[in-house]
């Protein structure tokens, strides 16, 4: 006779005799436990993930601030010079969109962050050109075409960078740069004060292999004249040397440092860094490549500068290059249009170093230029 029995909670079977019930019991327990484990597995994974996130957040909040003032200063520099090439492309594009200083139907002008390459290359994880399609979609929706680069800035240089919506406009702006119709101004914090405090550096530049460093090349001076017994003597410069001209003037100075305004007439690779370091003997603060021709090492700074910056020489490698493209003036791209003057504020670490070194950033000229920018934007 058929009987009903409960083999496991919530499970009922029908069978005949005890043998069937016992056989069912043998299989029902592992099946029930497997089902229970499968049902609980997503919940356990979710709880584990929440627990790990909570622990990570707790570690962040509990991480004590360094008591050593030098360590605090190093952490501050690292925070100011966030390495955006290590983030997700969407995060980088969003950061660039927040740094837009001017936008119209033809152009988008961004404030380029520190440490971010413009183009890809060996060892480059992420660059500005990679995220131009994403940036365009952020600004004009998902159907927007990618933006186009109009010029380039070095990886370590910050400041004004022009992008174009149309390829034709980009080519037009590139031609203005090539024919030197664009006026560019930079700010640089230098080690030592140049003499005289204003002038023109007109010395050709050539690329050479650094002494004792195979496969490592640097730009260097290739002068057409030299001093011989107090007399100026012309010498034959390298056939590969390129004409390089830089105007400069001191905006603010102390005993050991200066804030310079630089206006490059030509656009040779690393021109400003080479002219300041090898031409004026005033390397840019944080220039670990051109502070010494014979070696590639962290910039060697005086005890006075290190003290003002709150650093030790062993930590000088954390100093970023203090070179900022502060202003760019574009001629009118179309008839009956005015020229466009664009400005970018320097990054936080730049302003912080000015304060520590006792240098003042001029406000009068900056304010006048800002008014010109706003009128041009209208």
Secondary structure, DSSP 8 states (H G I E B T S, - for coil): --EEEEEETTEEEEESHHHHHHHHHHHHHHHHHHHHHHHHHHHHHHHHHHHHHHHHHHHHHH----SSHHHHHHHHHHHHT--GGGS-HHHHHHHHHHTEEEE-SSEEEEEE-TT--SS--TT-S--GGGGHHHHHHHHH-TT----EE-----TT-EEEEEEESSHHHHHHHHHHHHTT-SEEEEEEEEES--SSSEEEEE--EEEEE-TT-TT-EEEEE--SEEEETTEEEE----TT-B--EEEEEEEEE-SSEEEEEEEESS--TTHHHHIIIIISS--BTT-TTTS-SS--------HHHHHHHT--GGGGGG----EEEEEEEE--SSTT---EEEE----HHHHHHHHHHT-----HHHHHHHHHHHHHH-
